[in-house]
Amino acid sequence: MTVRGVYARLRRMLRRVPAVRGRVPAVSIEKSVTPNVLVCLDTGVRRAALRRHLGQSLGLSPAEYRRRWGLPDDYPMVSQSYISARNATLFGAQPKVGHETE
């Protein structure tokens, strides 16, 4: 393992905050998921995707975040509108082979 690798791992370990019972979320869990944005329960930050925010700001993986708040494994990390827009860009931009365009 490189020095950078050791440093990165140590930094992640030091930034982790153990789950605490009685932690108060920035918003209710029910209101944290909307079609357009997800709201971070720790900070209240609104994002289309939470993964980068969790890693950079809190030093948490999605699994650690879910565990911290007692969320189910299928709790989304990306908003539905972001997924739809991404799919339209990836799959809707080019016509399928053998199909005529209108």
C-alpha positions in Angstrom: 0.0 0.0 0.0 1.3 3.5 -0.9 1.7 6.3 1.6 -1.2 8.1 -0.1 -3.4 5.0 0.3 -2.5 4.7 4.0 -3.2 8.4 4.5 -6.5 8.2 2.7 -7.6 5.2 4.7 -6.6 6.8 8.0 -8.4 10.0 7.1 -11.6 8.1 6.4 -11.4 6.2 9.6 -10.8 9.3 11.7 -13.7 11.2 10.0 -16.3 8.5 10.6 -18.7 9.2 13.3 -20.3 6.2 15.0 -24.0 5.9 14.8 -25.7 7.4 17.8 -29.2 6.5 19.0 -31.4 9.6 19.3 -29.7 11.5 16.5 -32.0 14.1 15.1 -32.1 14.3 11.2 -32.1 17.7 9.4 -35.4 16.7 7.9 -37.8 13.8 8.4 -36.8 10.6 6.6 -40.1 10.7 4.7 -39.4 14.3 3.4 -35.8 13.5 2.5 -36.7 11.8 -0.8 -38.5 13.8 -3.5 -38.7 13.2 -7.2 -36.1 15.9 -7.9 -33.8 16.0 -4.9 -32.6 14.0 -1.9 -31.9 15.8 1.3 -28.9 14.7 3.5 -30.2 13.7 6.9 -26.9 14.9 8.5 -26.5 18.3 7.0 -29.8 19.2 5.2 -27.9 19.6 1.9 -30.2 19.1 -1.1 -28.6 17.2 -4.1 -29.8 15.1 -7.1 -27.2 12.5 -6.0 -25.9 12.1 -2.4 -23.0 9.7 -2.9 -20.3 12.4 -3.5 -21.6 14.6 -0.8 -21.5 11.8 1.7 -17.9 10.8 0.8 -16.4 14.3 0.6 -18.3 16.1 3.4 -19.0 13.3 5.9 -16.5 10.6 5.0 -19.2 8.0 4.7 -20.1 5.4 2.2 -23.7 5.0 1.2 -23.9 1.8 3.3 -22.5 3.6 6.3 -25.0 6.4 5.9 -27.9 4.0 5.6 -26.7 2.1 8.7 -26.2 5.4 10.6 -29.8 6.4 10.1 -31.3 2.9 10.1 -32.4 3.2 6.5 -33.3 0.2 4.3 -30.8 -1.1 1.8 -32.9 0.1 -1.1 -33.0 3.8 0.2 -32.0 5.8 -2.9 -28.8 7.7 -3.3 -29.9 9.3 -6.6 -33.2 11.2 -7.3 -35.7 9.7 -9.8 -35.5 12.8 -12.1 -31.7 12.4 -12.3 -32.1 8.8 -13.2 -34.7 9.6 -15.8 -32.6 12.4 -17.4 -29.5 10.2 -17.4 -31.4 7.3 -19.1 -32.9 9.6 -21.7 -29.4 10.9 -22.5 -27.9 7.4 -22.6 -30.6 5.5 -24.3 -32.9 8.0 -25.9 -30.5 10.0 -27.9 -29.8 7.5 -30.7 -32.4 5.6 -32.6 -32.3 1.8 -32.3 -30.8 -0.1 -35.1 -33.5 -1.3 -37.5 -36.1 1.3 -36.3 -37.2 4.2 -38.4 -37.1 7.7 -36.8 -40.2 9.8 -37.0 
